[in-house]
Amino acid sequence: MVNAQIIQELHKINITNLLQNILNIYTLGVFERHVHCSKALLTVA
């Protein structure tokens, strides 16, 4: 019973971490693209 609860909590933590990682990677990707576009615009200007 206790083991099942611990496993369930670990699963929740893993899923939360996974979602956080995906969000971080996505945010970084968008940020990098934005910076790249800004640099390109500055270069053109």
Buried (B, 14 or more C-beta within 10 A) or exposed (E): EEEEEEEEEEEEEEEEEEEEEEEEEEEEEEEEEEEEEEEEEEEEE
